[in-house]
Amino acid sequence: MVREKPGPKNSLGLVKFIFPNQYDIYLHSTPAVSLFEQTRRDFSHGCIRVQKPADLAAWVLQGQGDWDLEKVQEAMNSGPDNKTVSLKTPLPIVIFYLTAIVEDGGEVHFFDDVYGYDSEMQKVFSKGPPYPVKHEPIVPKTKEGDTA
């Protein structure tokens, strides 16, 4: 097994937000903050870079002991590597993958379909109604209580 050492130069940054999901997707900070200036955001191989990870961690941990922004930053920058903080109360997470959006004024914006889902959807639409409903079960790879 090859594993990158934790620390400030680690490509996942100083904090990783793990949540149960069947795709092994997680949120993480990054030392490559210049990527946030890019229009494209698919540099993380399916995981999601967080622009303000300390702020997010402080928000997620509010009401859970004395975790404030200062303590989060201290843990990220000078605490022991691989410190796990589990949530007392699970936090629901919803992630959307969109290749088109419509603004309030009706203007439509299209984006590259980096995962190739649009062609699959186009095949279904080309057959006309009635359109199938695809219920995809959520199968977490972690067990109940593993909300680290």
C-alpha positions in Angstrom: 0.0 0.0 0.0 1.2 3.5 -0.8 0.0 6.3 1.4 0.8 10.0 1.4 2.0 11.2 4.8 -0.3 13.7 6.6 0.8 17.3 6.9 0.7 20.7 5.2 1.9 19.5 1.8 -0.5 16.5 1.7 -2.7 16.8 -1.4 -5.8 16.4 0.8 -4.7 19.3 2.9 -5.0 19.5 6.7 -8.6 18.3 7.2 -10.8 15.7 5.7 -14.6 15.4 6.2 -15.6 11.8 5.9 -19.3 10.9 5.7 -21.0 7.6 4.9 -21.6 7.1 1.1 -21.2 4.3 -1.4 -18.9 6.3 -3.7 -16.1 7.0 -1.2 -16.6 10.8 -1.7 -15.4 13.1 1.0 -14.7 16.8 1.5 -11.1 18.0 2.1 -8.9 21.0 2.3 -6.0 21.5 -0.1 -2.5 23.1 -0.2 -3.3 24.0 -3.8 -5.5 27.0 -3.0 -4.8 28.4 -6.5 -7.2 25.8 -7.9 -10.1 27.8 -6.5 -9.3 30.5 -9.0 -10.0 28.0 -11.9 -13.3 27.7 -13.6 -13.1 23.9 -13.7 -13.5 22.2 -10.3 -12.8 18.6 -11.2 -9.2 18.3 -10.0 -9.9 16.0 -7.0 -10.9 12.7 -8.7 -14.4 12.7 -7.3 -13.8 14.2 -3.9 -14.6 17.8 -3.1 -12.1 20.5 -2.2 -13.3 22.9 0.5 -12.2 26.5 0.1 -12.6 27.5 3.8 -12.1 24.1 5.6 -11.5 25.6 9.1 -14.7 27.6 8.9 -16.6 24.5 7.7 -15.1 22.4 10.5 -16.0 25.0 13.2 -19.6 25.2 11.8 -19.9 21.4 11.7 -18.6 21.1 15.3 -20.6 23.9 16.8 -22.3 22.8 20.0 -19.9 19.9 20.3 -17.6 20.9 23.1 -15.4 23.9 22.8 -14.6 23.6 19.1 -14.5 27.1 17.8 -12.5 28.5 14.8 -9.4 29.1 16.9 -9.4 25.5 18.3 -10.0 24.0 14.8 -7.1 26.0 13.3 -4.9 25.0 16.2 -5.8 21.3 15.7 -5.2 21.6 11.9 -1.9 23.4 12.2 -0.2 22.1 15.3 -2.1 19.2 16.7 -1.3 15.5 16.2 -1.7 14.0 12.7 -4.7 11.9 12.0 -6.9 13.2 14.9 -10.5 12.0 14.4 -13.4 13.9 15.7 -16.7 12.1 15.5 -20.0 14.0 15.4 -22.4 13.6 18.3 -25.3 14.2 15.9 -25.2 13.1 12.3 -25.3 15.9 9.7 -27.2 15.2 6.5 -25.2 15.9 3.4 -26.6 16.4 -0.1 -24.3 16.7 -3.2 -25.7 17.7 -6.5 -24.0 17.1 -9.9 -25.5 19.6 -12.4 -24.5 20.3 -16.0 -27.0 23.0 -16.5 -28.7 25.6 -14.3 -31.4 28.2 -14.9 -31.0 31.5 -13.2 -34.0 33.3 -11.7 -34.2 35.5 -14.8 -34.5 32.5 -17.1 -30.9 32.5 -18.4 -29.6 29.0 -18.8 -25.9 28.0 -18.2 -24.4 24.8 -19.4 -21.3 23.1 -18.1 -19.0 20.3 -19.2 -20.3 16.9 -18.3 -17.0 15.6 -16.8 -18.6 12.3 -15.7 -20.4 11.5 -18.9 -23.9 11.3 -17.4 -25.6 13.5 -19.9 -25.2 11.0 -22.8 -26.9 8.3 -20.7 -29.7 10.7 -19.9 -30.1 11.7 -23.5 -30.6 8.1 -24.6 -33.5 7.8 -22.1 -35.0 11.1 -23.2 -34.8 10.2 -26.9 -37.2 7.3 -26.3 -39.9 9.7 -25.1 -42.3 9.4 -22.2 -43.1 7.7 -20.0 -39.6 8.2 -18.5 -38.3 5.6 -16.1 -37.8 6.4 -12.4 -34.4 5.2 -11.3 -34.4 4.6 -7.5 -30.7 4.3 -6.5 -30.4 2.9 -3.0 -27.9 4.6 -0.7 -25.5 1.9 0.5 -23.1 3.4 3.0 -19.8 1.7 3.4 -19.7 2.6 7.1 -22.0 1.3 9.8 -24.4 3.3 12.0 -22.4 5.6 14.3 -19.4 5.9 12.0 -19.8 9.7 11.4 -16.2 10.6 11.8 
